[in-house]
């Protein structure tokens, strides 16, 4: 039994499943729509054109098809959809046709055959696809679990000033539930506390950066976040020994967790541009009346999420405060409203905003002693 899903400006056909898991015939996770929304917004907010794009783990092809339909004209020079599973590749082809995209070429080895087609389909191991290619301006690594086994090949093939997008769903290890796994896979100690998702994200950033430094590639986060069950980072690749040396200086400890990345998580100008673009040009503007088609739409959630990150990105500090943690620690009998506290902090001449990491979190540059007085 199959069902049709609408996401953004595209539709795809998938098999019905009782639950989302890697055992699905062709993997599609509706929760990751926001992940793909952010990818579209980020690429449209950057000045780059004629991008060579690689999707080594294409699954249904939804991300790539959305790129073809929703990225601005001139953004894509060529795009490669790849998956190791033959049935998945057939699903990609069918979904392309479903969206009236009929011109594409099927390649066994990307490097062995030339094609004038903008869209290329490959049925290969993800790492081999990357290693057998000449390189890409945008590579999206979105596995079920850890990105670890794809980092080396992806970093080798990301071009100068290119964007490497990395998703990790193994949050339990990075956030401190399984510290031994984190030490083994990510070469750092996690800590399970209110900061665990920020420290987990920063541990993952450092791991990718260490792999990049082997090839004199400095991976600089331009937009990174935690959401639902996953970590997501967009790295800009800058070539050079000096740039790599600068990254090393920003590795250290935070609240007994680490070593991890202590630099910025966002490019504030980019975050602002993405938010403004979303308001001017909402994704998924068209609605479908056909009851047989499931419309996966979450515009309000996306606006709220990007608004928080837009404000948070202006405060370049590591870590944040948790209001509940402070109340418990200081044994306070009453608690001020978060919105009122943020206003008070700003009135004192400091920066403050919500944190997307935690509903009760506040990112601010105010000293802890002054913050307690405002409580």
C-alpha positions, -999 to 999 in steps of 0.1 A, spaced: 0 0 0 14 34 -10 7 69 0 15 103 -15 32 130 6 34 167 -2 64 185 12 74 219 1 66 222 -36 70 186 -44 51 153 -40 65 118 -34 51 83 -33 62 60 -5 51 27 11 30 30 42 48 21 74 37 17 110 67 35 123 98 54 110 129 32 111 159 22 89 140 -11 82 116 8 59 118 -2 22 125 34 12 133 57 41 112 88 46 110 107 79 83 134 81 99 149 112 129 158 91 109 182 69 122 212 89 157 199 83 151 200 46 133 234 48 164 249 65 186 234 37 166 251 10 165 284 29 203 283 36 213 277 -1 189 303 -13 204 328 12 239 323 0 254 341 -31 268 309 -47 256 297 -81 262 268 -104 265 244 -75 276 208 -80 255 190 -54 259 154 -40 233 135 -20 251 103 -12 222 89 9 193 100 -13 166 77 1 132 88 -15 150 117 -32 128 142 -15 157 166 -5 172 167 -40 138 170 -57 130 200 -35 163 215 -44 154 212 -81 120 227 -75 127 253 -48 162 266 -52 166 299 -71 173 298 -109 210 293 -116 218 277 -82 223 242 -95 248 232 -122 243 195 -115 230 172 -88 238 135 -80 212 113 -63 229 82 -49 218 52 -28 232 18 -23 198 1 -24 184 -7 -59 148 -4 -49 155 31 -34 170 42 -67 139 31 -85 119 51 -60 140 82 -67 134 78 -104 96 74 -99 95 104 -76 114 126 -101 89 116 -128 60 123 -104 72 159 -102 75 161 -140 113 158 -140 121 134 -168 156 143 -179 182 124 -159 210 99 -165 217 67 -146 254 61 -139 272 31 -124 304 50 -118 303 88 -116 339 92 -128 337 67 -157 309 81 -178 302 117 -189 267 130 -191 253 164 -202 223 158 -180 219 181 -150 205 153 -129 225 121 -123 213 89 -106 239 66 -90 235 32 -73 267 29 -53 282 29 -19 281 64 -5 318 66 3 328 51 -31 305 76 -49 323 105 -32 359 91 -36 353 83 -73 342 119 -80 362 150 -86 344 170 -59 313 190 -50 302 224 -38 275 210 -16 275 176 1 246 165 23 253 137 47 220 126 63 222 91 76 201 71 101 225 72 131 260 85 131 277 105 102 311 92 113 317 66 85 310 92 58 330 122 72 364 113 57 352 108 21 328 138 23 355 161 36 380 149 9 355 158 -18 341 191 -5 354 220 -26 370 252 -14 343 274 1 319 246 -4 292 236 22 292 203 39 259 196 57 260 169 84 231 153 103 235 130 133 206 112 150 227 93 176 220 120 202 221 96 232 259 91 228 267 128 222 244 141 250 259 118 277 236 88 280 264 66 266 297 83 275 318 53 265 303 54 230 309 92 228 346 88 238 351 60 213 333 76 183 338 113 189 370 115 210 354 135 238 336 133 272 299 142 271 279 154 301 243 147 308 229 180 322 208 209 309 236 219 285 239 184 270 225 192 236 247 222 231 278 203 243 269 173 222 266 195 191 299 211 199 316 177 203 303 167 169 316 199 153 351 193 167 351 157 155 344 168 119 369 196 122 397 172 133 390 150 103 391 181 80 424 193 95 441 162 82 435 175 47 442 212 56 405 220 54 391 242 81 354 234 86 336 265 100 300 262 113 278 287 96 244 273 109 242 245 134 214 234 157 197 207 177 160 197 170 138 168 180 161 138 178 190 151 157 220 174 154 225 194 122 256 214 111 264 233 79 301 237 76 319 261 52 351 246 40 381 270 40 414 257 27 447 264 45 470 255 74 466 288 91 428 285 91 431 250 106 455 263 133 429 290 142 402 263 148 425 243 171 427 274 194 389 273 198 388 237 211 385 233 248 362 222 277 327 235 287 311 225 320 334 194 322 324 182 288 348 180 258 371 187 243 347 205 220 342 235 197 341 268 216 336 291 186 304 304 170 276 280 161 260 305 136 268 331 111 244 358 124 240 376 90 231 343 74 206 334 101 190 368 97 188 365 59 172 330 62 145 343 86 137 373 64 136 352 33 111 328 49 88 357 58 89 371 23 87 338 5 70 311 26 78 275 17 50 253 7 28 282 -3 5 261 -25 -21 239 -7 -35 207 -21 -72 199 -17 -69 162 -27 -76 143 5 -56 113 -8 -24 135 -5 -9 141 29 4 177 32 33 178 56 32 215 64 47 232 95 52 269 85 44 283 120 69 259 137 96 268 112 91 306 116 92 303 154 124 281 153 143 304 129 132 335 149 148 321 180 180 312 162 181 346 145 181 362 180 204 336 196 230 340 168 236 376 178 249 366 212 284 350 206 288 332 240 293 296 248 266 279 268 233 293 283 214 295 316 185 272 325 159 290 346 147 258 363 182 248 372 189 282 388 156 281 408 165 246 420 202 255 428 194 287 446 162 272 463 141 302 451 104 301 461 92 321 431 103 325 395 101 354 371 86 350 337 113 343 311 101 371 288 103 396 317 138 384 327 150 388 292 137 424 292 154 431 325 187 418 312 185 440 281 176 470 303 208 465 322 227 468 289 234 431 282 223 408 254 197 381 260 175 357 240 157 324 242 178 294 233 166 268 208 183 241 228 159 243 258 125 259 264 136 273 297 170 284 285 183 319 281 215 328 262 230 360 275 264 377 281 254 389 317 274 376 346 258 349 368 258 371 400 240 399 382 216 375 367 207 361 401 199 397 414 175 402 385 157 369 395 
